[in-house]
Amino acid sequence: MADYIPTIGVTMGDPAGIGPEIIVKMLSDEPLRRRAKFVIFGLAELMSYTADMLEADLTSYREHHEDIRRYDEDLVLLDYDEIALPTRMKRGPDKIGGRASMAFCLDAIQAARAGLIDAIVTAPISKAAWELAGYHKYPGHTELLKEKCHARNVAMMFVAPQLKVVLATIHTAIIAIRDEFTIGCVFNPIDLADRALRQWFSLDKPRLAVAGLNPHAGEDGKFGDEEIRVIAPAILMAKEAGITVDGPFPGDTVFLMALAGKYDCVVAMYHDQGLIPIKLLAWRDAVNVTLGLPIIRTSPDHGTAFDIAGKNKADATSMIAATNLAIDLAIKKHAADEAERLKNQAE
């Protein structure tokens, strides 16, 4: 149903970052606003201040976050007035900011799982602020979403106009990758990428390329054996499962093959291997999508940018792209759910 109007939940992210600004700028995009209804998990006073600074109309229905429900209103602001920010807000990682951004995330996840919203778009959080607030076990949104959604396997997919990349390892130090580098660590993102490309991006037979971990993809074991011992067996498992996948390819050439149209997605072995080409090609347009969840979650592909927060300098292009993609996926999910419901009724 292309005319379905989904409800998108948007978390403010760290209050001291650019989250409030890019949300207001996103909501000022008139074509986007016509595509969905929005529920903002954030601080009403800060959102109003930001809208005034940007001279934007942020007319909204305001309600306390504990009273969340399904709304008829186009824009609802769920307030967290129990969280008091200092008069002069610190532009950097802070315990209060960490607690606030975690509260926004937890409530949005619960709302999505309860069916009160159709998707979540998360503005940037500060991992250091989460650490200061005591949330040591979550390096980022992805790990939090995996736990709270009880997901077995998740992966980060970065979607840009020119390229799609999925990561095998996420927030892991380079030196620690060897300790968690298993066949399943590589197979799972291949499998999740194949499913996502079929379900979300309407590709009947996606073509995946897998990057090597070592220089020259190990060159037959001369520069490391992970390609022979881990990556090649994972690719073989994926092929046996019916997935069209090749590799491992050297990390310095695999992205060129995808850009040339030979592959629909690249599975990168570690964070910067995948993020450097994405940000070089589309630093303003790239979107992060979490694969493997029972809910839809997207986010802009950048951080809190504390240094420019509150100065009307933040570029909202990635936030707008993340929200449009969340709307697209929510509409597709609704159509699939309706088709399944009608099928079950007919039986």
N, C-alpha and C positions, 0 to 999 in steps of 0.2 A: 504494500500500500504506500505509494509514493506521497499521498496526501496526509499521512500520519504525522502528527506534530509531537515529537518526543519531548520529555522533560529532562534537561541536562543539569546535573549537579556540578557546581564549580567550587572548588576549595580555594580559599584565599592564599594559601601558602604562608610563608613567613611574613608577619605583618610589617617587619622592618625592610623587606625586600620590595621588588617591583611588582609583586602579585596584584595588589590593589589597582595599580595603574594599568597593567595590561588587561585586567578584567574589565575595567571601565571602558577602555579603548575597544575591547572586543565587543562589549555590549552596545557600543556606539555604531557598530557596523550594521546598517539597516537591512541589507539583504540577509545577513546571518540571523538577525533578530526575528525575521519573519519565518524562519525555518523551525524554531523550537521555543519552548518555554524554559525558564532558567530558575534554579534554586541556588542561591549563593550561601555557602557556609563561611561566615566571616564576622568581622566586627563592623556593625552598622555605622558607628561614628567615624571610623577610618574610611569606610567606603564613601560616606557623604562628603568628608573632607577632600578626598581624592577627586570625586566628581566635581566639586566646586572648583578645585585647582585647575581641572581640565575643561571647565565650563561645559560639562556634559549633563544631559538630563537623565537622572537615575531614579525616576519615579518608580517606586516599588512598594509591594506589600511587605510589611515588616512583622516578623513573628519570632518568638524565642525558639532556640534550636531544639529544645526538649519537646516542643509541640508539633514537630514536623508531621506532615500528612501529604496526600495528593492535593494539588492546588489547581484552581481554574485560572488564577492570575498568571500573566505572562512573565512577571519578574518578582520573585520572592527573596527577601533577604532574611536569612536565619541569623539572629544576633546572639552573641556570646557576651552579654553585658557583665557577666561575673568575672571576665578577664579584664583587668585594669592595666592599661599600658601607661608607662611614665609619660609625663608632659613633654619632655624632650626625649624622643625615642632614639635609642642607640642604633646606628646603622651598621649592624654587624651581628654575629651570632650571639644570642642571649637566651637565658633560661626561659623567660616569659614567652618569647617568640617561639621557642621549641615546644612548650606546653600548648600554646594556642594552635600552632599549625598541626600538631598531633591530634588535638581535639577535633579540628575541622575534618581531618582525614578519617578518623574513626567513625564519626557520625555519617559521613558521606558513604563510606563502605557499608555501614549497617542499613542506610536508606536504600542503597542500590540492591542489596541482597533481599530486602523486604519488598522490592518492587515499587517503591515510592518515587524513584527516579530511574530513568532508562540508561543513563551512562554517567560516568564521572570524568571531569576534566580537572586535573590538579595543577595549580600554579606552583612555582618552585618553592621547595623547603630548603632549609639549611641543615645539612647532616651534622654540622658542628653544634648547632642549636639543639637538635634532638639529643645529642650526646650530653650537653650541659643540663638538659631537662631530665636526664636519667634514662633515656630510651636507648641504651647501649646496644641492644640486640638487633636494631634495624639500621643497616647502612643507608637505606633509602626507601622510597615508596614501594619499590618492587617487592622487597622482602616483607614489608608490612602487609601488602595486599595478599601475598602468598599465604601468610599465616592466618590472617583474618578471614580469608575466603576458603581456607582449608584446601588449597590447590596442591596437587601432587607435584606438578612440574610447571614452571613458568619461564618465560623468556622475554627479553626486551627486543622489540622490533622498532627500527627507525625507518620512517616512511618519508621519502622526499620525492619530488617530481621526477628526478633522474634515477633514483636508486633506492632499493630496500635492503636493509641489513638487519640480521638477527645475531645476538650475542650468545656464545656458548658459556662464557663466564661473565660475571657482571662486576660488582664492586669487590674485586679481588686483587691484592697486590701482585705484581708480576712475579716476584720471587715465590709467592705462595701458590701459584697456579698449578705447579707440578703436583702438589699434595692432593688436589681435588680433581685432577684431570683424568677422567675415566671415560670408557666407551659410552656410558649413559649420558655423561656430561655433554658429549657431542651429538649423540643420536637424538636426544630429547628436543633440542632447538631445531634440528632438521625436521623432525616430525611435526612440531608445533608450527613451524614456518609453512610447511606444506598444507596443513589444515587451514591456517589463516588465509593463505593465498587463494585457496578454493572457496572458503566460506565468506570471507570479507571482501576479497578483491576479484571474485568471479572468474578465476583462472581454472579451466577444466583440468589441465595437466601442467602444473607449475614446474619450472626448471630451476633447480637450485645448484649453486656452486659453493664448495666448502674451502675455506682458506686453511693453509697450514699454520702451525704454531711457530716453527723455526724458520730462519732464513732459507730461501730456496726450497721451502717445504721439506726441509731436512736433507735434501739431495741424497736419497737412498741411505739415510742413516749417518751421513758424514757430520751433520750439524745437530744431531738429536734424533731420538728414535720415536718420538711421540706420534709422528705421522704414520709410521709402520705399526706401532703397538696399540694406538688408541684411535686415531682419526680414520684410517682406512677400514678397520673393522666396523666402526660406526656407520660409515658410508655403505658398506656391504649390507649391514642390517637394514638400512633404510631402503636400499634397492630391493631387497627381498620382501619388503613391506609394500612394494609398488610405487615408491617415490622416485621421481626422476631427479637424480643428483649425481654430480661429478666432483672429483677432487681427490686428495687435497692439492690445491694450487698455491704457488707462492703468493704471499700477501701483497707483493708489489705489482702483481699483474691481474689478480682475480677480479678486482673492481673494474678494471678497464674492459674485461670481457663482458661484465654485466652492463656497463655503460654502452657497449656496442650492441646490446640487445640479445646476446647469446643466452643470458640467464635472467630470471625474474627477481632473484634474491640471492644475496651472499650471506653465508653463515660464517661470522668472524669468531676467532677463538678467544679474544679478550677485548676489553672495553675500548681502548684507544685504537686498536687495529680497525675496528668498525666505525668508531666515531670520527676519526680524523678525515676520512674521505667524505662522510656525510656532511660534516661541518664545512669542509672546503667547498663542496658543491652547493650546499643549500643551508647555510647557517641561519637564514631568516625563515625558511619554509619547512624545515624538518619537524616531524612529529614523532613522539615516543608512544608506542602502543604496547600494553602488557598482554602477552599471549598466555593462554592456559588458565585464565580465570573464568568463573561462571558469570562475571559481570564485565561490562565494557569500561575500560579506562584508557584515556589518552592524556598527554601532557605536552607542553612546549619543550623543545629541545635546548633549553638553556637554564641557567641557574638564577639565584636571587638577585644578582647584580646590586649588592648593597651600596656600591659607590655611586650609583646614579639614581637610587630610589628617592622618590619625592621631588624629582627635578624635571618631570615631564620630558625625559629623554629616552624612556624605554620604548623599544620597537615591539608592537603587539602582533606582528605578522605570524609568528609561530603559534601564538595563543589562538589567533583566529583560525589558522589551519588545523590546530588540534581540536578546536570546537566543531568546525565543519566536518572533520573526520568522525568525531564522536556522534554527530547527528546522522551522518551517512550510515554508520554501523548500527545505530539504534533503530533506524528505519528498516534496515535489512533484517535485523533480529526480530523486530515486530512482525514483518511479513512472513518470516520463516515460522514463527510461533503460531501465527494465524493459520498458515497452511497446514501445520501439524494438527492444530485444533480441529479444523474442518475435516481433515483426513480421519481423525479419531471418531468424529461424529458420524461420518459416513459408514464407518465400520461397525 
